[in-house]
Amino acid sequence: MCYGKPDELTAQLLEACGLKKNDLGHTALDDFDHFCAYSGCIKEEIGELAFAWTKYAYLSAHPLVR
């Protein structure tokens, strides 16, 4: 297991669940990019580790990734 490594956790999550598309043709990663644009979640501003954990948390809670 890769506890403490959010990038590896995200990769495993996406590998296990795939990138399904919603009715609008968007994937969970598309929705995460949209979330970042509106919330100001910018890797350069919040730091690489915080961004990685935010991405993992967002994707693990997203209905398309379950």
Secondary structure, DSSP 8 states (H G I E B T S, - for coil): --TT-HHHHHHHHHHHH-----TTS--HHHHHHHHHHHHT--HHHH-HHHHHHHHHHHHHH-GGG-
